[in-house]
């Protein structure tokens, strides 16, 4: 079941993961620049940074880097 990551912009965790898996985002600042899914309210910063980190790990595994 999908959960809301950001209440301000109604971003769902599955949507965020899908976006991060298809776009090379390395920080929350990159995410703010590339997508309009963050308006700097900072309420979800820890969760979003965690998702960015996990997406980076998934991309590295997919390319065979560790």
OpenMM code with the backbone's topology and positions (N, CA, C; nanometers):
from openmm import Vec3, app, unit

residues = "UNK UNK UNK UNK UNK UNK UNK UNK UNK UNK UNK UNK UNK UNK UNK UNK UNK UNK UNK UNK UNK UNK UNK UNK UNK UNK UNK UNK UNK UNK UNK UNK UNK UNK UNK UNK UNK UNK UNK UNK UNK UNK UNK UNK UNK UNK UNK UNK UNK UNK UNK UNK UNK UNK UNK UNK UNK UNK UNK UNK UNK UNK UNK UNK UNK UNK".split()
positions = [
    Vec3(0.0845, -0.1187, 0.0000),
    Vec3(0.0000, 0.0000, 0.0000),
    Vec3(0.0883, 0.1240, 0.0000),
    Vec3(0.0542, 0.2184, -0.0812),
    Vec3(0.1313, 0.3417, -0.0920),
    Vec3(0.1071, 0.4307, 0.0288),
    Vec3(0.2123, 0.4973, 0.0696),
    Vec3(0.2019, 0.5927, 0.1792),
    Vec3(0.2443, 0.7303, 0.1293),
    Vec3(0.1878, 0.8331, 0.1888),
    Vec3(0.2218, 0.9695, 0.1512),
    Vec3(0.3571, 1.0047, 0.2130),
    Vec3(0.4494, 1.0505, 0.1295),
    Vec3(0.5806, 1.0930, 0.1758),
    Vec3(0.5771, 1.2394, 0.2127),
    Vec3(0.5215, 1.3194, 0.1258),
    Vec3(0.5175, 1.4643, 0.1476),
    Vec3(0.3731, 1.5106, 0.1501),
    Vec3(0.3293, 1.5581, 0.2642),
    Vec3(0.1911, 1.6052, 0.2762),
    Vec3(0.1682, 1.7322, 0.1965),
    Vec3(0.2680, 1.8188, 0.1887),
    Vec3(0.2512, 1.9461, 0.1177),
    Vec3(0.2179, 1.9249, -0.0298),
    Vec3(0.2864, 1.8292, -0.0908),
    Vec3(0.2694, 1.8069, -0.2342),
    Vec3(0.2012, 1.6748, -0.2668),
    Vec3(0.1561, 1.6036, -0.1642),
    Vec3(0.0862, 1.4765, -0.1814),
    Vec3(0.1657, 1.3779, -0.2658),
    Vec3(0.2937, 1.3634, -0.2361),
    Vec3(0.3801, 1.2707, -0.3074),
    Vec3(0.3738, 1.1351, -0.2380),
    Vec3(0.3465, 1.0318, -0.3141),
    Vec3(0.3404, 0.8961, -0.2603),
    Vec3(0.4784, 0.8318, -0.2656),
    Vec3(0.5046, 0.7429, -0.1711),
    Vec3(0.6355, 0.6778, -0.1667),
    Vec3(0.6649, 0.5991, -0.2939),
    Vec3(0.5654, 0.5323, -0.3507),
    Vec3(0.5899, 0.4556, -0.4728),
    Vec3(0.6227, 0.5468, -0.5903),
    Vec3(0.5583, 0.6632, -0.5973),
    Vec3(0.5878, 0.7593, -0.7029),
    Vec3(0.7295, 0.8150, -0.6876),
    Vec3(0.7685, 0.8435, -0.5640),
    Vec3(0.9024, 0.8949, -0.5386),
    Vec3(1.0061, 0.7898, -0.5769),
    Vec3(0.9849, 0.6649, -0.5362),
    Vec3(1.0795, 0.5576, -0.5697),
    Vec3(1.0908, 0.5396, -0.7201),
    Vec3(0.9775, 0.5424, -0.7891),
    Vec3(0.9788, 0.5271, -0.9349),
    Vec3(1.0584, 0.6410, -0.9989),
    Vec3(1.0357, 0.7621, -0.9551),
    Vec3(1.1086, 0.8762, -1.0090),
    Vec3(1.2585, 0.8620, -0.9824),
    Vec3(1.2941, 0.8264, -0.8593),
    Vec3(1.4356, 0.8151, -0.8234),
    Vec3(1.5040, 0.7011, -0.8976),
    Vec3(1.4314, 0.5949, -0.9283),
    Vec3(1.4897, 0.4830, -1.0018),
    Vec3(1.5155, 0.5174, -1.1480),
    Vec3(1.4456, 0.6171, -1.1988),
    Vec3(1.4615, 0.6521, -1.3403),
    Vec3(1.5358, 0.7830, -1.3620),
    Vec3(1.5721, 0.8512, -1.2553),
    Vec3(1.6455, 0.9777, -1.2657),
    Vec3(1.7642, 0.9749, -1.1690),
    Vec3(1.8823, 1.0134, -1.2158),
    Vec3(2.0009, 1.0122, -1.1290),
    Vec3(2.0014, 1.1285, -1.0299),
    Vec3(1.9380, 1.1098, -0.9168),
    Vec3(1.9305, 1.2109, -0.8122),
    Vec3(2.0222, 1.1683, -0.6984),
    Vec3(2.1147, 1.2547, -0.6599),
    Vec3(2.2097, 1.2196, -0.5545),
    Vec3(2.1874, 1.2943, -0.4239),
    Vec3(2.0974, 1.3913, -0.4248),
    Vec3(2.0714, 1.4667, -0.3020),
    Vec3(1.9323, 1.5282, -0.3103),
    Vec3(1.8852, 1.5738, -0.1948),
    Vec3(1.7544, 1.6379, -0.1941),
    Vec3(1.7580, 1.7693, -0.2727),
    Vec3(1.8746, 1.8327, -0.2769),
    Vec3(1.8892, 1.9550, -0.3567),
    Vec3(1.8728, 1.9239, -0.5055),
    Vec3(1.9327, 1.8117, -0.5512),
    Vec3(1.9141, 1.7701, -0.6904),
    Vec3(1.7668, 1.7466, -0.7202),
    Vec3(1.6984, 1.6832, -0.6258),
    Vec3(1.5568, 1.6551, -0.6447),
    Vec3(1.4773, 1.7841, -0.6583),
    Vec3(1.5086, 1.8820, -0.5752),
    Vec3(1.4380, 2.0113, -0.5830),
    Vec3(1.4609, 2.0786, -0.7174),
    Vec3(1.5838, 2.0671, -0.7705),
    Vec3(1.6151, 2.1302, -0.8988),
    Vec3(1.5484, 2.0588, -1.0153),
    Vec3(1.5422, 1.9253, -1.0089),
    Vec3(1.4934, 1.8470, -1.1223),
    Vec3(1.3424, 1.8326, -1.1254),
    Vec3(1.2796, 1.8277, -1.0089),
    Vec3(1.1359, 1.7993, -1.0048),
    Vec3(1.0661, 1.8961, -0.9100),
    Vec3(0.9443, 1.9225, -0.9393),
    Vec3(0.8686, 2.0142, -0.8542),
    Vec3(0.7914, 1.9362, -0.7486),
    Vec3(0.8589, 1.8366, -0.6874),
    Vec3(0.7920, 1.7599, -0.5830),
    Vec3(0.8437, 1.7965, -0.4456),
    Vec3(0.9197, 1.9016, -0.4375),
    Vec3(0.9695, 1.9448, -0.3070),
    Vec3(0.9680, 2.0969, -0.3020),
    Vec3(0.9031, 2.1506, -0.2012),
    Vec3(0.8982, 2.2955, -0.1880),
    Vec3(0.9689, 2.3428, -0.0613),
    Vec3(1.0637, 2.2617, -0.0137),
    Vec3(1.1509, 2.2979, 0.0976),
    Vec3(1.0786, 2.3148, 0.2312),
    Vec3(0.9694, 2.2445, 0.2509),
    Vec3(0.9029, 2.2543, 0.3806),
    Vec3(0.9816, 2.1793, 0.4877),
    Vec3(1.0675, 2.0872, 0.4443),
    Vec3(1.1608, 2.0117, 0.5290),
    Vec3(1.0926, 1.9085, 0.6182),
    Vec3(0.9611, 1.8931, 0.6113),
    Vec3(0.8923, 1.7952, 0.6955),
    Vec3(0.9302, 1.6525, 0.6593),
    Vec3(0.9607, 1.6277, 0.5331),
    Vec3(0.9877, 1.4919, 0.4875),
    Vec3(1.1349, 1.4710, 0.4523),
    Vec3(1.2212, 1.5625, 0.4914),
    Vec3(1.3605, 1.5576, 0.4474),
    Vec3(1.4289, 1.4249, 0.4802),
    Vec3(1.4155, 1.3752, 0.6017),
    Vec3(1.4823, 1.2509, 0.6399),
    Vec3(1.4338, 1.1336, 0.5554),
    Vec3(1.3046, 1.1244, 0.5356),
    Vec3(1.2483, 1.0157, 0.4568),
    Vec3(1.2930, 1.0245, 0.3110),
    Vec3(1.2886, 1.1437, 0.2541),
    Vec3(1.3281, 1.1615, 0.1143),
    Vec3(1.4771, 1.1323, 0.0968),
    Vec3(1.5603, 1.1793, 0.1883),
    Vec3(1.7026, 1.1507, 0.1789),
    Vec3(1.7291, 1.0015, 0.1888),
    Vec3(1.6522, 0.9308, 0.2711),
    Vec3(1.6642, 0.7857, 0.2803),
    Vec3(1.6278, 0.7176, 0.1492),
    Vec3(1.5220, 0.7646, 0.0859),
    Vec3(1.4799, 0.7081, -0.0426),
    Vec3(1.5834, 0.7365, -0.1513),
    Vec3(1.6440, 0.8554, -0.1483),
    Vec3(1.7482, 0.8897, -0.2453),
    Vec3(1.8670, 0.7951, -0.2285),
    Vec3(1.9054, 0.7686, -0.1047),
    Vec3(2.0164, 0.6787, -0.0755),
    Vec3(1.9864, 0.5379, -0.1254),
    Vec3(1.8664, 0.4870, -0.0964),
    Vec3(1.8291, 0.3529, -0.1405),
    Vec3(1.8239, 0.3431, -0.2930),
    Vec3(1.7762, 0.4476, -0.3586),
    Vec3(1.7726, 0.4487, -0.5051),
    Vec3(1.9138, 0.4475, -0.5621),
    Vec3(2.0050, 0.5204, -0.4984),
    Vec3(2.1448, 0.5216, -0.5422),
    Vec3(2.2030, 0.3806, -0.5310),
    Vec3(2.1734, 0.3109, -0.4215),
    Vec3(2.2210, 0.1731, -0.4046),
    Vec3(2.1626, 0.0811, -0.5121),
    Vec3(2.0340, 0.0975, -0.5433),
    Vec3(1.9710, 0.0145, -0.6467),
    Vec3(2.0356, 0.0397, -0.7828),
    Vec3(2.0652, 0.1654, -0.8139),
    Vec3(2.1305, 0.1971, -0.9417),
    Vec3(2.2700, 0.1368, -0.9470),
    Vec3(2.3435, 0.1424, -0.8362),
    Vec3(2.4778, 0.0860, -0.8324),
    Vec3(2.4725, -0.0657, -0.8506),
    Vec3(2.3799, -0.1312, -0.7858),
    Vec3(2.3661, -0.2770, -0.8008),
    Vec3(2.3297, -0.3129, -0.9446),
    Vec3(2.2449, -0.2318, -1.0068),
    Vec3(2.2004, -0.2595, -1.1431),
    Vec3(2.3165, -0.2490, -1.2431),
    Vec3(2.4124, -0.1619, -1.2128),
    Vec3(2.5274, -0.1458, -1.3021),
    Vec3(2.6452, -0.2316, -1.2608),
    Vec3(2.6284, -0.3077, -1.1520),
    Vec3(2.7341, -0.3952, -1.1063),
    Vec3(2.8396, -0.3285, -1.0221),
    Vec3(2.8147, -0.2069, -0.9764),
    Vec3(2.9085, -0.1343, -0.8904),
    Vec3(2.8699, -0.1577, -0.7455),
    Vec3(2.9725, -0.1665, -0.6584),
    Vec3(2.9422, -0.1835, -0.5155),
    Vec3(3.0294, -0.0947, -0.4336),
] * unit.nanometer
topology = app.Topology()
chain = topology.addChain("A")
for resn in residues:
    res = topology.addResidue(resn, chain)
    for name in ("N", "CA", "C"):
        topology.addAtom(name, app.Element.getBySymbol(name[0]), res)
